[in-house]
């Protein structure tokens, strides 16, 4: 990327870990430091897809679990053009929840794997920094308004925490863990220090794609007796990328059917 872009900073964690509060404080701090910055919250509830998600989370409607997961993913994808445009203009984005929440929450349900849950979000803009607000579900349950939305139960939040721990093993993502049991100001100071460092680094780096398969050529090695191991074929990588494309097309088609059906029933 030729121009100096903004940084993509994501805050993640279990429910009531303080993500929204800390996002707002970080945005305010960056603005006071003279950095152009914008906050985005997922799900983005103002869109057509977002309104379906909001009704589901508020327990006003029921949707099948696969359907809900794809709706959350589609909600992120519909914001990608705006996100890329703002980043290219030099604006830093502070994001309250992202694809990691989508994968962690759905895979915490019976019958779902992290592998399946990450597939719809492959290729999203990759964050420069993911700040995980570490707070035990027991501590989170003591915070205000816990239990008002669908997923806010202690048992489920513990399962979500475990899935986040699995996701954080991915070294291709720049994870940083913040102790969210500290005071609000101490958490804010930790987040601000890490974010300012990443802002400087992001200016000189191109925006990458999240969870994108990257296959590099490998040199074939000799076997005993002087024979050569065969050089790996890269057909598999191309087939895999093709499979992801087909899956996304099917997801988009399915979501169109879901949305049309929903509004037909209302009318």
Secondary structure as UniProt FT lines:
FT   STRAND          8..12
FT   TURN            15..16
FT   HELIX           19..32
FT   TURN            33..34
FT   STRAND          37..41
FT   TURN            45..46
FT   HELIX           48..57
FT   TURN            58..59
FT   HELIX           65..77
FT   TURN            78..79
FT   HELIX           80..88
FT   TURN            89..90
FT   STRAND          92..96
FT   HELIX           99..107
FT   TURN            110..111
FT   HELIX           114..119
FT   TURN            120..123
FT   STRAND          129..134
FT   HELIX           137..141
FT   TURN            144..147
FT   TURN            150..151
FT   HELIX           154..167
FT   TURN            168..169
FT   TURN            171..172
FT   STRAND          175..179
FT   TURN            180..181
FT   HELIX           184..202
FT   TURN            203..204
FT   TURN            210..211
FT   TURN            224..225
FT   HELIX           235..266
//
